[in-house]
Amino acid sequence: MEVSHSVKERTIAENSLVILLQGLCNRVTTVELRDESTASGRVTNVDAFMNVRLAEVTFMDRQGTLCHLDELFVTGRNVRYVHIPDDVDIRATIEQQLQAIHRVRYFGGRDKGRKEFPRTKHR
Amino acid sequence: LYLNFAKDNKLASFLQAYDQHLNMILGDVEETVTTIEIDEETYEEIYKSTKRNIPMLFVRGDGVVLVAPPLRVG
């Protein structure tokens, strides 16, 4: 469970479907890009902006030329589709990711540690 | 559900999840790509259409143009 180290990224991910893509880490999937090329490989990391890092990738461009790459980084804006493997339970994956974020957020207990969203003192 | 995409791609599928950016998770997708080819000699327009089936797909909201309920016959 890799949770992002940035508060901003965690909140963005927590409130959108990117969190499902983050749960696909270490799965082999196909990412289709906006320009109709495809990249098939193992997802190593997805951030809140949908930038995707893949490993052991087979990249096929629009013309159909195949090429094998050890690593590939795709900018979030260029993603069109992400194929989700059949053996993924979507609801469970999302819940696991949310739990990982909550574990990080409430680390140290209620009264210890730096709080992410401090309770307001005066109103 | 029918979704119309940028660049003449249509998707017909069941909507499973969505978020405010219109990123969607679709089950049982049938994608139809329509292309127009122009014959160099006769200048005729030939419409080509290719279909593809994908069991489960995540779609980025950027590319979504239209979302519509299935058309009812009659």
Backbone of each chain as ProteinMPNN parsed JSONL, in Angstrom:
{"seq_chain_A": "MEVSHSVKERTIAENSLVILLQGLCNRVTTVELRDESTASGRVTNVDAFMNVRLAEVTFMDRQGTLCHLDELFVTGRNVRYVHIPDDVDIRATIEQQLQAIHRVRYFGGRDKGRKEFPRTKHR", "coords_chain_A": {"N_chain_A": [[0.842, -1.191, 0.0], [1.048, 1.835, -1.152], [1.046, 4.959, 0.018], [0.675, 8.331, -0.898], [3.139, 10.833, -0.068], [2.311, 13.368, 0.208], [0.074, 15.784, 1.527], [-1.728, 17.171, -0.002], [-1.939, 15.558, -2.304], [-3.0, 13.285, -1.189], [-5.553, 14.11, -0.321], [-6.747, 14.849, -2.739], [-6.747, 12.387, -4.062], [-8.292, 10.874, -2.338], [-10.821, 11.855, -2.712], [-11.604, 11.157, -5.254], [-11.819, 9.037, -8.209], [-9.293, 8.246, -8.821], [-8.138, 6.902, -6.891], [-8.79, 4.274, -7.185], [-7.169, 3.526, -9.306], [-4.743, 3.773, -8.042], [-4.86, 1.659, -6.399], [-4.302, -0.36, -8.125], [-1.634, -0.926, -8.219], [1.248, -2.865, -8.939], [-0.096, -4.596, -10.561], [-0.67, -6.114, -13.717], [-1.583, -4.219, -16.426], [-3.34, -2.579, -19.144], [-2.752, 0.539, -20.52], [-4.435, 2.962, -22.257], [-3.602, 5.562, -24.391], [-4.279, 9.067, -25.018], [-3.626, 9.649, -27.633], [-4.148, 7.348, -28.897], [-2.174, 5.369, -28.722], [-0.891, 2.445, -27.029], [0.026, 1.124, -23.803], [1.259, -1.636, -22.245], [1.763, -3.083, -19.175], [3.31, -3.542, -15.926], [1.879, -1.83, -13.28], [3.585, 0.514, -11.405], [3.331, 2.846, -9.937], [0.829, 5.283, -9.203], [-0.122, 8.613, -9.271], [-1.944, 11.36, -7.685], [-2.661, 12.939, -9.804], [-3.075, 11.312, -11.837], [-0.775, 10.583, -13.208], [1.111, 7.952, -14.477], [3.264, 5.331, -13.62], [4.933, 2.737, -15.215], [6.254, -0.629, -15.38], [8.356, -2.951, -17.153], [7.307, -2.826, -19.859], [5.221, -3.088, -22.752], [5.05, -1.204, -25.467], [2.828, 0.093, -27.767], [2.603, 1.998, -30.585], [0.515, 4.39, -32.406], [0.78, 3.608, -35.036], [1.183, 0.959, -34.791], [3.638, -0.06, -34.207], [5.657, -2.056, -32.206], [7.3, -1.794, -29.034], [9.675, -2.537, -26.521], [9.968, -1.636, -23.175], [11.813, -0.887, -20.212], [10.917, 0.846, -18.262], [8.211, 3.157, -17.997], [6.809, 6.384, -18.081], [3.765, 7.949, -17.875], [2.061, 10.906, -18.547], [-0.643, 12.216, -16.651], [-2.613, 13.661, -18.084], [-2.514, 12.555, -20.583], [-3.725, 10.128, -20.493], [-6.184, 7.959, -21.685], [-7.841, 5.573, -21.46], [-7.904, 3.045, -18.847], [-7.321, -0.293, -18.606], [-9.006, -2.518, -16.542], [-8.034, -5.262, -14.643], [-9.718, -8.448, -14.661], [-9.756, -9.817, -12.257], [-9.965, -8.013, -10.234], [-11.411, -6.655, -7.386], [-13.396, -4.046, -7.252], [-14.668, -2.4, -5.323], [-13.555, -3.34, -2.911], [-10.834, -2.813, -3.318], [-10.795, -0.012, -3.43], [-11.663, 0.547, -0.842], [-9.585, -0.539, 0.668], [-7.469, 1.155, -0.046], [-8.422, 3.603, 0.974], [-8.445, 2.994, 3.666], [-5.719, 2.723, 4.128], [-4.908, 5.348, 3.784], [-6.232, 6.557, 5.91], [-4.975, 5.327, 8.053], [-2.466, 6.45, 7.895], [-3.107, 9.084, 8.29], [-4.181, 9.239, 10.899], [-2.111, 8.559, 12.493], [-0.297, 7.911, 15.466], [-2.27, 8.405, 17.242], [-5.074, 10.051, 18.89], [-4.5, 12.399, 20.345], [-1.898, 12.909, 19.804], [0.95, 13.889, 17.839], [1.239, 15.625, 14.624], [-1.576, 17.209, 13.351], [-3.605, 16.603, 10.485], [-5.958, 17.843, 9.601], [-6.737, 20.169, 11.598], [-8.794, 20.414, 14.508], [-11.198, 22.939, 14.759], [-10.741, 25.689, 16.992], [-12.031, 28.066, 17.801], [-15.166, 29.514, 17.056]], "CA_chain_A": [[0.0, 0.0, 0.0], [1.875, 3.035, -1.159], [0.255, 6.177, 0.108], [1.506, 9.471, -1.249], [3.629, 11.557, 1.106], [1.848, 14.754, 0.202], [-1.306, 15.933, 2.01], [-2.551, 17.609, -1.134], [-2.246, 14.417, -3.167], [-3.876, 12.341, -0.486], [-6.954, 14.573, -0.337], [-7.276, 14.75, -4.102], [-7.004, 10.98, -4.372], [-9.363, 10.359, -1.489], [-12.125, 12.32, -3.178], [-11.869, 10.87, -6.66], [-11.652, 7.637, -8.613], [-7.876, 7.94, -9.033], [-7.762, 5.982, -5.814], [-8.887, 2.906, -7.697], [-5.96, 3.282, -10.093], [-3.636, 3.597, -7.115], [-4.95, 0.306, -5.871], [-3.88, -1.322, -9.144], [-0.184, -1.067, -8.213], [1.756, -4.231, -9.05], [-0.915, -5.405, -11.465], [-0.387, -5.892, -15.134], [-2.754, -3.668, -17.102], [-3.067, -1.851, -20.371], [-3.171, 1.93, -20.461], [-4.558, 3.521, -23.598], [-3.33, 6.978, -24.323], [-5.146, 9.952, -25.784], [-3.313, 9.603, -29.058], [-4.463, 6.0, -29.369], [-1.149, 4.347, -28.532], [-1.18, 1.686, -25.816], [1.176, 0.675, -23.041], [0.876, -2.749, -21.372], [2.859, -3.386, -18.266], [2.952, -3.612, -14.51], [1.774, -0.482, -12.713], [4.378, 0.649, -10.188], [2.852, 3.954, -9.129], [-0.085, 6.247, -9.824], [-0.304, 9.71, -8.318], [-3.29, 11.944, -7.667], [-2.94, 13.587, -11.081], [-3.182, 10.212, -12.778], [0.49, 10.232, -13.848], [1.265, 6.519, -14.255], [4.572, 4.728, -13.887], [4.796, 1.316, -15.528], [7.513, -1.367, -15.538], [8.301, -4.087, -18.09], [6.22, -2.335, -20.697], [5.18, -3.24, -24.21], [4.407, 0.013, -25.939], [2.465, 0.018, -29.182], [2.154, 3.333, -30.959], [-0.658, 4.427, -33.284], [1.019, 2.875, -36.282], [1.258, -0.467, -34.523], [5.017, -0.486, -33.949], [5.845, -2.474, -30.823], [8.633, -1.58, -28.49], [9.721, -2.984, -25.126], [10.648, -0.663, -22.329], [11.879, -1.287, -18.802], [10.075, 1.743, -17.469], [7.509, 4.181, -18.767], [6.043, 7.343, -17.298], [2.74, 8.583, -18.708], [1.436, 12.055, -17.906], [-2.06, 11.996, -16.418], [-3.454, 14.248, -19.128], [-2.485, 11.746, -21.802], [-4.405, 8.852, -20.325], [-7.587, 7.91, -22.12], [-8.469, 4.483, -20.7], [-7.067, 2.079, -18.161], [-8.034, -1.563, -18.51], [-8.961, -3.054, -15.179], [-8.024, -6.733, -14.733], [-10.981, -9.055, -14.216], [-9.737, -10.344, -10.895], [-9.909, -6.927, -9.258], [-12.675, -6.298, -6.74], [-13.25, -2.599, -7.248], [-15.046, -1.814, -4.041], [-12.577, -3.722, -1.881], [-9.584, -2.1, -3.579], [-10.952, 1.38, -3.017], [-11.726, 0.61, 0.621], [-8.243, -0.765, 1.206], [-6.681, 2.379, -0.22], [-8.907, 4.6, 1.913], [-7.977, 2.613, 5.003], [-4.295, 3.034, 4.216], [-4.799, 6.791, 3.978], [-6.684, 6.87, 7.263], [-3.94, 4.89, 8.98], [-1.402, 7.45, 7.86], [-3.598, 10.353, 8.802], [-4.423, 9.224, 12.347], [-0.936, 7.967, 13.123], [0.091, 8.538, 16.717], [-3.385, 8.532, 18.172], [-5.928, 11.225, 18.768], [-3.943, 13.627, 20.901], [-0.457, 13.019, 19.558], [1.344, 14.066, 16.442], [0.745, 16.797, 13.908], [-2.857, 16.839, 12.755], [-3.756, 17.018, 9.097], [-7.049, 18.812, 9.576], [-6.914, 20.447, 13.031], [-10.166, 20.775, 14.895], [-11.221, 24.393, 14.982], [-10.871, 26.005, 18.414], [-13.024, 29.108, 18.017], [-16.11, 29.69, 15.936]], "C_chain_A": [[0.872, 1.233, 0.0], [0.982, 4.248, -1.116], [1.186, 7.338, -0.19], [1.952, 10.218, 0.002], [3.057, 12.952, 1.199], [0.384, 14.839, 0.629], [-2.234, 16.282, 0.863], [-2.936, 16.429, -2.005], [-3.177, 13.437, -2.492], [-5.314, 12.814, -0.552], [-7.532, 14.508, -1.741], [-7.648, 13.299, -4.389], [-8.198, 10.469, -3.595], [-10.737, 10.73, -2.026], [-12.387, 12.027, -4.641], [-11.552, 9.424, -6.986], [-10.209, 7.259, -8.904], [-7.432, 6.899, -8.015], [-7.878, 4.527, -6.267], [-7.64, 2.575, -8.501], [-4.765, 3.065, -9.179], [-3.656, 2.204, -6.51], [-4.516, -0.749, -6.868], [-2.365, -1.497, -9.174], [0.198, -2.539, -8.214], [0.844, -5.159, -9.831], [-0.511, -5.117, -12.884], [-1.668, -5.406, -15.804], [-2.344, -3.01, -18.407], [-3.592, -0.441, -20.189], [-3.269, 2.425, -21.893], [-4.413, 5.018, -23.509], [-4.274, 7.765, -25.208], [-4.886, 9.851, -27.277], [-3.411, 8.191, -29.614], [-3.291, 5.032, -29.358], [-1.459, 3.641, -27.208], [0.094, 1.261, -25.131], [0.695, -0.425, -22.113], [2.03, -3.062, -20.456], [2.355, -3.411, -16.849], [2.973, -2.199, -13.95], [2.632, -0.4, -11.464], [3.854, 1.786, -9.32], [1.855, 4.807, -9.911], [-0.254, 7.373, -8.826], [-1.686, 10.343, -8.494], [-3.651, 12.592, -8.989], [-3.01, 12.574, -12.209], [-1.922, 9.981, -13.593], [0.758, 8.778, -13.491], [2.7, 6.095, -14.544], [4.378, 3.237, -14.113], [6.18, 0.69, -15.629], [7.281, -2.528, -16.488], [7.172, -3.883, -19.098], [6.36, -2.742, -22.151], [4.384, -2.061, -24.733], [4.09, -0.123, -27.425], [1.969, 1.376, -29.611], [1.026, 3.243, -31.987], [-0.455, 3.605, -34.542], [1.087, 1.377, -36.056], [2.659, -0.965, -34.273], [5.173, -0.828, -32.474], [7.225, -2.092, -30.339], [8.599, -1.928, -27.013], [10.543, -2.024, -24.306], [10.693, -1.169, -20.907], [10.972, -0.433, -17.948], [9.411, 2.754, -18.367], [6.733, 5.081, -17.826], [5.044, 7.996, -18.24], [2.117, 9.729, -17.928], [-0.066, 11.813, -17.795], [-2.96, 12.508, -17.521], [-3.538, 13.356, -20.361], [-3.177, 10.406, -21.676], [-5.808, 8.957, -20.897], [-8.316, 6.813, -21.341], [-7.428, 3.729, -19.896], [-7.87, 0.797, -18.079], [-7.897, -2.083, -17.101], [-9.002, -4.572, -15.26], [-9.299, -7.32, -14.124], [-10.961, -9.457, -12.759], [-9.65, -9.253, -9.841], [-11.301, -6.678, -8.694], [-12.621, -4.798, -6.494], [-13.547, -1.99, -5.896], [-14.009, -2.109, -2.974], [-11.272, -2.969, -2.07], [-9.684, -0.664, -3.101], [-10.965, 1.48, -1.492], [-10.357, 0.393, 1.246], [-7.388, 0.486, 1.096], [-7.118, 3.448, 0.774], [-8.447, 4.282, 3.329], [-6.502, 2.937, 5.172], [-4.114, 4.527, 4.455], [-5.203, 7.162, 5.401], [-5.664, 6.452, 8.305], [-2.829, 5.921, 9.048], [-1.871, 8.728, 8.527], [-3.714, 10.347, 10.322], [-3.275, 8.6, 13.102], [-0.592, 8.684, 14.416], [-1.071, 8.75, 17.654], [-4.049, 9.885, 18.09], [-5.24, 12.489, 19.217], [-2.466, 13.797, 20.619], [-0.212, 13.36, 18.114], [0.707, 15.281, 15.806], [-0.549, 16.407, 13.199], [-2.966, 17.389, 11.348], [-4.84, 18.078, 8.966], [-7.379, 19.165, 11.015], [-8.346, 20.833, 13.323], [-10.18, 22.254, 15.228], [-11.463, 24.683, 16.456], [-11.978, 27.017, 18.642], [-13.944, 29.189, 16.826], [-16.9, 30.963, 16.124]], "O_chain_A": [[1.383, 1.635, 1.046], [0.257, 4.542, -2.066], [2.348, 7.331, 0.216], [1.242, 10.239, 1.007], [3.299, 13.652, 2.182], [-0.451, 14.068, 0.156], [-3.352, 15.778, 0.758], [-4.092, 16.292, -2.404], [-4.036, 12.833, -3.134], [-6.213, 12.014, -0.811], [-8.696, 14.147, -1.911], [-8.733, 13.018, -4.898], [-9.02, 9.72, -4.124], [-11.707, 10.001, -1.818], [-13.31, 12.599, -5.221], [-11.072, 8.677, -6.134], [-9.915, 6.101, -9.2], [-6.495, 6.132, -8.239], [-7.151, 3.658, -5.786], [-7.108, 1.47, -8.395], [-3.876, 2.273, -9.49], [-2.618, 1.644, -6.157], [-4.374, -1.916, -6.505], [-1.852, -2.158, -10.077], [-0.453, -3.359, -7.567], [0.996, -6.379, -9.768], [-0.065, -4.017, -13.213], [-2.699, -6.076, -15.764], [-1.16, -2.9, -18.726], [-4.728, -0.239, -19.761], [-2.31, 2.325, -22.658], [-5.023, 5.666, -22.659], [-4.979, 7.2, -26.044], [-5.807, 9.955, -28.087], [-2.84, 7.875, -30.658], [-3.401, 3.953, -29.94], [-2.194, 4.167, -26.372], [1.122, 1.058, -25.778], [-0.18, -0.191, -21.279], [3.153, -3.283, -20.911], [1.156, -3.315, -16.588], [3.946, -1.464, -14.117], [2.425, -1.182, -10.536], [3.923, 1.705, -8.093], [2.01, 5.026, -11.112], [-0.504, 7.119, -7.648], [-2.481, 9.919, -9.333], [-4.833, 12.781, -9.275], [-3.006, 12.933, -13.387], [-1.972, 9.252, -14.584], [0.647, 8.401, -12.325], [3.274, 6.452, -15.573], [3.742, 2.555, -13.311], [7.16, 1.374, -15.923], [6.164, -3.029, -16.618], [6.222, -4.663, -19.17], [7.456, -2.744, -22.713], [3.187, -1.939, -24.471], [4.969, -0.417, -28.235], [0.993, 1.872, -29.049], [0.632, 2.148, -32.389], [-1.388, 2.985, -35.054], [1.053, 0.602, -37.013], [2.867, -2.17, -34.138], [4.868, -0.017, -31.599], [8.19, -2.064, -31.103], [7.615, -1.651, -26.327], [11.655, -1.646, -24.675], [9.749, -1.801, -20.433], [10.332, -0.927, -17.02], [9.976, 3.165, -19.38], [6.081, 4.612, -16.893], [5.423, 8.533, -19.28], [1.693, 9.553, -16.786], [-0.689, 11.279, -18.712], [-3.957, 11.871, -17.862], [-4.523, 13.4, -21.097], [-3.218, 9.631, -22.631], [-6.53, 9.917, -20.631], [-9.292, 7.088, -20.645], [-6.237, 3.759, -20.206], [-8.978, 0.791, -17.544], [-6.806, -2.088, -16.531], [-9.909, -5.126, -15.88], [-9.876, -6.756, -13.195], [-11.994, -9.449, -12.089], [-9.305, -9.521, -8.69], [-12.26, -6.51, -9.448], [-11.884, -4.334, -5.625], [-12.783, -1.171, -5.384], [-13.627, -1.219, -2.214], [-10.662, -2.531, -1.094], [-8.774, -0.153, -2.448], [-10.356, 2.382, -0.918], [-10.001, 1.047, 2.227], [-6.669, 0.839, 2.031], [-6.275, 4.129, 1.357], [-8.102, 5.18, 4.097], [-6.08, 3.377, 6.241], [-3.257, 4.929, 5.242], [-4.561, 8.009, 6.023], [-5.496, 7.126, 9.322], [-2.315, 6.227, 10.123], [-1.113, 9.376, 9.248], [-3.382, 11.339, 10.97], [-3.447, 8.156, 14.237], [-0.591, 9.914, 14.469], [-0.877, 9.234, 18.768], [-3.639, 10.754, 17.32], [-5.362, 13.533, 18.576], [-1.839, 14.724, 21.132], [-1.071, 13.143, 17.26], [-0.219, 15.885, 16.347], [-0.601, 15.381, 12.521], [-2.491, 18.484, 11.05], [-4.65, 19.092, 8.294], [-8.236, 18.513, 11.611], [-9.02, 21.478, 12.52], [-9.28, 22.759, 15.898], [-12.278, 24.023, 17.101], [-12.779, 26.863, 19.563], [-13.521, 28.951, 15.695], [-17.746, 31.293, 15.293]]}, "seq_chain_B": "LYLNFAKDNKLASFLQAYDQHLNMILGDVEETVTTIEIDEETYEEIYKSTKRNIPMLFVRGDGVVLVAPPLRVG", "coords_chain_B": {"N_chain_B": [[-26.2, 2.265, -20.922], [-25.078, 5.02, -22.845], [-22.06, 6.429, -24.02], [-20.594, 9.182, -25.526], [-17.597, 9.974, -27.066], [-14.655, 12.096, -27.33], [-13.255, 12.652, -30.556], [-14.757, 10.824, -32.135], [-15.307, 8.274, -30.876], [-17.327, 5.761, -29.57], [-18.824, 4.567, -26.598], [-20.572, 1.861, -25.246], [-22.034, 0.803, -22.355], [-22.26, -0.452, -18.935], [-22.561, 1.782, -16.322], [-20.464, 1.905, -13.584], [-19.156, 3.413, -11.624], [-18.457, 6.859, -10.802], [-16.852, 10.104, -10.826], [-16.339, 13.582, -9.824], [-14.891, 14.627, -11.903], [-15.804, 13.362, -14.012], [-14.439, 11.038, -14.482], [-14.763, 7.602, -15.057], [-15.898, 4.318, -14.188], [-16.421, 1.559, -16.08], [-18.421, -1.233, -16.841], [-18.391, -4.133, -18.911], [-17.92, -3.19, -21.666], [-18.595, -1.886, -24.896], [-16.828, -0.768, -27.492], [-17.002, 1.525, -30.128], [-15.356, 2.526, -32.935], [-15.306, 5.064, -35.267], [-14.286, 5.738, -38.509], [-13.498, 7.902, -41.208], [-12.698, 7.326, -44.445], [-11.13, 8.634, -47.286], [-11.387, 8.087, -50.639], [-8.783, 8.295, -52.893], [-8.933, 8.522, -55.652], [-11.63, 8.579, -56.529], [-12.717, 10.288, -54.724], [-14.629, 9.556, -52.97], [-16.425, 9.157, -49.873], [-15.656, 6.828, -47.458], [-17.113, 5.087, -44.898], [-15.813, 3.696, -42.033], [-16.043, 1.279, -39.487], [-15.082, 0.077, -36.354], [-15.355, -2.425, -33.881], [-14.954, -3.151, -30.373], [-14.566, -5.222, -27.518], [-14.474, -4.8, -24.046], [-14.02, -6.036, -20.79], [-13.817, -4.594, -18.282], [-13.372, -1.241, -17.589], [-11.509, 1.732, -16.961], [-12.199, 5.106, -17.32], [-10.916, 8.252, -18.3], [-12.064, 11.435, -17.327], [-11.578, 13.629, -19.006], [-11.957, 12.957, -21.712], [-14.616, 12.571, -22.124], [-17.538, 13.318, -23.867], [-20.308, 13.126, -24.17], [-22.974, 11.835, -22.236], [-25.48, 9.489, -22.097], [-28.79, 8.028, -21.646], [-29.842, 4.662, -22.535], [-31.143, 4.283, -25.833], [-34.577, 4.099, -26.433], [-36.525, 1.862, -28.259], [-38.958, 2.85, -30.656]], "CA_chain_B": [[-25.78, 3.663, -20.989], [-24.22, 5.35, -23.993], [-21.189, 7.585, -23.873], [-19.959, 9.659, -26.739], [-16.276, 10.455, -26.72], [-13.938, 12.964, -28.255], [-12.638, 11.958, -31.689], [-15.585, 9.773, -32.754], [-15.334, 6.954, -30.235], [-18.532, 5.617, -28.735], [-18.79, 3.441, -25.69], [-21.857, 1.448, -24.7], [-21.65, -0.038, -21.227], [-22.925, -0.195, -17.665], [-21.774, 2.68, -15.487], [-20.307, 1.363, -12.241], [-18.772, 4.459, -10.685], [-18.044, 8.088, -11.47], [-16.488, 11.14, -9.869], [-16.734, 14.915, -10.313], [-14.206, 14.95, -13.155], [-16.387, 12.438, -14.983], [-13.725, 9.759, -14.592], [-15.797, 6.591, -14.839], [-15.555, 2.9, -14.297], [-17.484, 0.975, -16.892], [-18.364, -2.673, -16.986], [-18.987, -4.701, -20.118], [-17.863, -2.076, -22.606], [-18.454, -2.14, -26.326], [-16.319, 0.476, -28.056], [-17.137, 1.612, -31.586], [-14.532, 3.6, -33.494], [-15.743, 5.339, -36.648], [-13.326, 6.55, -39.266], [-13.91, 8.198, -42.582], [-11.571, 7.3, -45.378], [-11.487, 9.266, -48.554], [-10.747, 7.444, -51.775], [-8.013, 9.335, -53.576], [-9.298, 8.698, -57.065], [-13.034, 8.948, -56.753], [-13.112, 11.254, -53.691], [-15.79, 9.061, -52.197], [-16.169, 8.984, -48.441], [-15.995, 5.48, -47.006], [-17.219, 5.04, -43.445], [-15.382, 2.412, -41.463], [-16.399, 1.197, -38.082], [-14.505, -1.113, -35.701], [-15.872, -2.617, -32.512], [-14.052, -3.845, -29.456], [-15.237, -5.473, -26.232], [-13.559, -4.821, -22.912], [-14.86, -6.346, -19.637], [-13.874, -3.574, -17.236], [-12.538, -0.155, -18.074], [-11.508, 3.016, -16.278], [-12.152, 6.139, -18.349], [-10.599, 9.558, -17.763], [-13.143, 12.367, -17.614], [-11.197, 14.551, -20.078], [-12.369, 12.586, -23.065], [-16.053, 12.331, -22.223], [-18.286, 14.401, -24.489], [-21.744, 12.994, -23.949], [-23.444, 10.659, -21.513], [-26.913, 9.426, -22.382], [-29.429, 6.748, -21.351], [-30.007, 3.873, -23.76], [-32.267, 4.715, -26.666], [-35.672, 3.117, -26.431], [-37.071, 1.661, -29.6], [-40.359, 3.194, -30.85]], "C_chain_B": [[-24.911, 3.898, -22.219], [-23.33, 6.521, -23.659], [-20.587, 7.93, -25.215], [-18.641, 10.294, -26.354], [-15.753, 11.481, -27.688], [-13.418, 12.106, -29.405], [-13.428, 10.733, -32.147], [-15.418, 8.388, -32.17], [-16.605, 6.87, -29.435], [-18.313, 4.446, -27.804], [-20.208, 3.125, -25.24], [-21.551, 0.499, -23.553], [-22.527, 0.258, -20.03], [-22.029, 0.673, -16.803], [-21.692, 2.115, -14.075], [-19.987, 2.456, -11.232], [-18.372, 5.695, -11.467], [-17.533, 9.054, -10.413], [-16.687, 12.506, -10.524], [-16.0, 15.301, -11.585], [-14.778, 14.168, -14.315], [-15.448, 11.288, -15.324], [-14.762, 8.697, -14.285], [-15.221, 5.197, -14.888], [-16.72, 2.23, -14.995], [-17.318, -0.522, -16.983], [-18.964, -3.082, -18.306], [-19.074, -3.667, -21.234], [-17.819, -2.552, -24.048], [-18.051, -0.814, -26.967], [-16.466, 0.455, -29.567], [-16.317, 2.792, -32.062], [-14.96, 3.824, -34.937], [-14.697, 6.182, -37.344], [-13.867, 6.78, -40.674], [-12.666, 8.164, -43.437], [-12.004, 7.889, -46.702], [-10.691, 8.603, -49.669], [-10.067, 8.512, -52.629], [-8.505, 9.593, -54.993], [-10.711, 9.222, -57.233], [-13.521, 10.009, -55.782], [-14.399, 10.864, -52.989], [-15.421, 8.994, -50.733], [-16.583, 7.584, -48.035], [-16.011, 5.496, -45.486], [-16.77, 3.683, -42.956], [-15.666, 2.422, -39.976], [-15.782, -0.048, -37.477], [-15.049, -1.214, -34.288], [-14.873, -3.388, -31.677], [-14.822, -4.089, -28.166], [-14.219, -5.533, -25.121], [-14.384, -5.063, -21.652], [-14.947, -5.235, -18.595], [-12.889, -2.479, -17.571], [-12.648, 1.077, -17.186], [-11.331, 4.082, -17.343], [-11.848, 7.488, -17.716], [-11.64, 10.575, -18.231], [-12.87, 13.344, -18.743], [-11.869, 14.254, -21.4], [-13.867, 12.446, -23.24], [-16.749, 13.54, -22.818], [-19.761, 14.323, -24.118], [-22.045, 11.731, -23.177], [-24.953, 10.612, -21.683], [-27.496, 8.072, -21.969], [-29.641, 5.974, -22.636], [-31.242, 4.32, -24.526], [-33.353, 3.662, -26.639], [-36.275, 3.044, -27.825], [-38.53, 2.091, -29.642], [-40.854, 4.329, -30.008]], "O_chain_B": [[-24.098, 3.048, -22.581], [-23.787, 7.504, -23.077], [-20.126, 7.054, -25.947], [-18.583, 11.076, -25.405], [-16.339, 11.71, -28.746], [-13.167, 10.917, -29.207], [-12.837, 9.714, -32.507], [-15.391, 7.41, -32.918], [-16.939, 7.797, -28.696], [-17.692, 3.451, -28.176], [-20.963, 4.031, -24.889], [-20.876, -0.511, -23.755], [-23.421, 1.102, -20.089], [-20.866, 0.338, -16.578], [-22.716, 1.871, -13.438], [-20.489, 2.431, -10.108], [-17.996, 5.611, -12.636], [-17.759, 8.84, -9.222], [-17.155, 12.582, -11.66], [-16.435, 16.214, -12.287], [-14.315, 14.282, -15.45], [-15.633, 10.626, -16.346], [-15.559, 8.857, -13.36], [-14.207, 4.933, -15.534], [-17.864, 2.323, -14.551], [-16.212, -1.026, -17.179], [-19.923, -2.473, -18.779], [-20.162, -3.314, -21.688], [-17.103, -3.495, -24.384], [-18.828, 0.14, -26.985], [-16.096, -0.524, -30.216], [-16.55, 3.927, -31.646], [-14.976, 2.889, -35.738], [-14.273, 7.216, -36.828], [-14.59, 5.956, -41.234], [-11.7, 8.884, -43.184], [-13.119, 7.657, -47.169], [-9.461, 8.571, -49.633], [-10.687, 9.496, -53.033], [-8.495, 10.726, -55.473], [-10.96, 10.173, -57.974], [-14.598, 10.575, -55.967], [-15.147, 11.704, -52.49], [-14.257, 8.799, -50.382], [-17.731, 7.19, -48.241], [-15.025, 5.88, -44.857], [-17.271, 2.649, -43.398], [-15.541, 3.446, -39.305], [-15.94, -1.136, -38.031], [-15.187, -0.211, -33.588], [-14.065, -4.164, -32.187], [-15.638, -3.261, -27.762], [-13.213, -6.234, -25.23], [-15.374, -4.361, -21.446], [-16.029, -4.958, -18.076], [-11.711, -2.744, -17.809], [-13.732, 1.426, -16.718], [-10.428, 3.989, -18.175], [-12.451, 7.842, -16.703], [-12.045, 10.57, -19.394], [-13.803, 13.839, -19.375], [-12.296, 15.158, -22.118], [-14.352, 12.231, -24.351], [-16.577, 14.659, -22.336], [-20.384, 15.334, -23.794], [-21.45, 10.682, -23.424], [-25.632, 11.608, -21.432], [-26.775, 7.074, -21.944], [-29.624, 6.559, -23.719], [-32.258, 4.687, -23.934], [-33.082, 2.472, -26.802], [-36.5, 4.065, -28.475], [-39.288, 1.732, -28.741], [-42.024, 4.699, -30.096]]}, "name": "protein", "num_of_chains": 2, "seq": "MEVSHSVKERTIAENSLVILLQGLCNRVTTVELRDESTASGRVTNVDAFMNVRLAEVTFMDRQGTLCHLDELFVTGRNVRYVHIPDDVDIRATIEQQLQAIHRVRYFGGRDKGRKEFPRTKHRLYLNFAKDNKLASFLQAYDQHLNMILGDVEETVTTIEIDEETYEEIYKSTKRNIPMLFVRGDGVVLVAPPLRVG"}
